[in-house]
Structure formats: C-alpha cells, structure tokens
Amino acid sequence: MTAGKSATALLLAAHGERRPGATNDGAARLAAALAARGVADEVGVGFIKGTPSITDAIRVFTARRIIVFPLFMADGYFTAIRLPELLDAAWQQDRSRILHVLPPLGLDPGFADWIAERAAAARPPGAACAELNLILLAHGSTTQAASGAATKRLAMQIGLRRRFRIVRCAFLDEAPSLREASFDLVGPLVVVGLFAGDGKHAAHDVPRLIAELNRSDVLLAETIGHHEGLERLIAGSVARAIEGERRRSHAKPCRGDLEPGRVIARDCPLPGG
C-alpha cells in the first residue's frame, strides 16, 4: 500500500510468544479496544517473537506517521536494542515512514496509579487497602538492570501514595523471589504480575509460585495485559503524543517532538544507530 492515505497509525509493539498453544490474543484484544476508541486512524499490533512481526505490521499501515507504543515494563534490551533494530529494518523498506516511539508501558506516568487501582480492586471483600500488602512480581534479570530498576521505582512510587500497608518487589530471575519477599508479611497479600502478554510467565509461573506459598490469604490480581481499562491508559499517552505533535508541527522531526519518547524519522538516525 502507498503510505500517507491516513494521518496517523498506532502500533502496539509486544514481545509475543512462539511456543505451541500461544495465541498472543491479549495484545490483539487491546489493539481492537484502542481502535474502537478511535485513538488513531489505524491501529495494529506487531511482535518481536510472534505473528505478525514488527515489519509486517508496519507494512500494512497506509499512514506515513506511526506512533509505536512498546508493551513492555522497562526500557531494557527489547525496547532499547531489539525493537529499534526491527523498526530500522521496517524503515529501510519504506523510508517515507516517520516512526515515533513512546516510552514503554511500565514507564508511563500514569502507570503507578493504574497498578494501585488494580491491586485495590483485587483485595478481599471488606478489607481496607491500609491492611493490604502488595507485591509487584516482575521478570527481573541477572544481566540487565533495567527490569529490576523499573520495578523498584514503580514500587517506590506506589508506596509513596500510602494506600497499602507494605509494597515490595519480587522477581522470577533475580532476588528476592516471591517467597523471599513475602515470608514476613502478615495479613492479606495481593500479587500483581507485571507481564503485559499471554506468555508462560503470566499463565503458568505466577500462579505456580503463588500456590507454592501455601497461604490462604494471597490473591492474584489479573495479569495487567488482561485488565479492562488498560486501553484508557494507553489512549491517554497516545493522545498526548498526537497533540504534542500537532502543536509542534512546524518543527523538524529530529527535534524530538514526542519527548520523553524517542523520535525516529526519515532524516534522523535510530537510537543507538
């Protein structure tokens, strides 16, 4: 298709899964919800690992300007290195495109409040938030610090709101584990899995780790990628980006219209490129 037939497209860039039985339906449902809200002229989803790929998803857009929203919790390897590589490959195929990359979901300024609301909604009937312990369970990494740092920052932001008794982090691939983070917590505990997709971590690892605690007072908030209302958070971020672009339409693309996101345009190098 010839780029430029519509004004702006929105691409949800997700990790995706290729394992047998994986459907990546959550991201597709989110894209459909955003399209129904009319956040952009076109809305699609592309996967780093899955179908459609990032390149294929961009190829079907008719819009010249594409806002890319990374469905990731941190600005780590996938958003800082792998996604820009894939966007560069797509841009090389059609250099008329202007790609505006927003900060990942986990760094959205409204994310802490949104997570706090999800945790509060999962509390036992009759329990006050002030009695509730909250653990944010993320992937973590022994080699990349971004995931752990983003989760700790999120826990601090939620803790400063003083809605919950105690707010802590736990990780799959680094310390502390869920068992270590929860061993001395007394009273109801809500675990929020910081996983945006339908992969094995959200579907299998998190429920298994909670079951292994062998506690009757632990509640699992629904995986964030499945929560109704996530589209409102993303829609707000996209709307602010589009409005900022309109206000700065006289500026050259290299000037970073969508700060604090990254701007990738035909006459700008890709980040790190």
Residue, then its C-alpha position, 0 to 999 in steps of 0.5 A: m500500500t502507498a503510505g500517507k492515505s491516513a494521518t496517523a497509525l498506532l502500533l502496539a509493539a509486544h514481545g509475543e510468544r512462539r511456543p505451541g498453544a500461544t495465541n498472543d490474543g491479549a495484545a490483539r484484544l487491546a489493539a481492537a479496544l484502542a481502535a474502537r476508541g478511535v485513538a488513531d486512524e489505524v491501529g495494529v499490533g506487531f511482535i518481536k517473537g510472534t505473528p505478525s512481526i514488527t515489519d509486517a505490521i508496519r507494512v500494512f499501515t497506509a499512514r506515513r506517521i506511526i506512533v509505536f507504543p512498546l508493551f513492555m515494563a522497562d526500557g531494557y534490551f527489547t525496547a532499547i536494542r531489539l525493537p529499534e533494530l526491527l523498526d530500522a529494518a521496517w524503515q529501510q523498506d519504506r523510508s517515507r515512514i516517520l516512526h515515533v516511539l513512546p516510552p514503554l508501558g511500565l514507564d508511563p506516568g500514569f502507570a503507578d496509579w493504574i497498578a494501585e487501582r488494580a491491586a485495590a480492586a483485587r483485595p478481599p471483600g471488606a478489607a481496607c487497602a491500609e491492611l493490604n500488602l502488595i507485591l509487584l512480581a516482575h521478570g527481573s534479570t541477572t544481566q540487565a538492570a533495567s527490569g529490576a530498576a523499573t520495578k523498584r521505582l514503580a514500587m517506590q512510587i506506589g508506596l509513596r501514595r500510602r494506600f497499602r500497608i507494605v509494597r515490595c518487589a519480587f522477581l522470577d530471575e533475580a532476588p528476592s523471589l516471591r517467597e523471599a519477599s513475602f515470608d514476613l508479611v502478615g495479613p492479606l497479600v495481593v500479587v500483581g504480575l507485571f507481564a503485559g502478554d499471554g506468555k508462560h510467565a503470566a499463565h503458568d509461573v505466577p500462579r505456580l509460585i503463588a500456590e507454592l506459598n501455601r497461604s490462604d490469604v494471597l490473591l492474584a490480581e489479573t495479569i495487567g495485559h488482561h485488565e479492562g481499562l488498560e486501553r484508557l491508559i494507553a489512549g491517554s499517552v497516545a493522545r498526548a503524543i498526537e497533540g504534542e505533535r500537532r502543536r509542534s508541527h512546524a518543527k523538524p522531526c529530529r527535534g524530538d517532538l514526542e519527548p520523553g519518547r524517542v523520535i525516529a524519522r526519515d532524516c534522523p538516525l535510530p537510537g543507538g544507530 
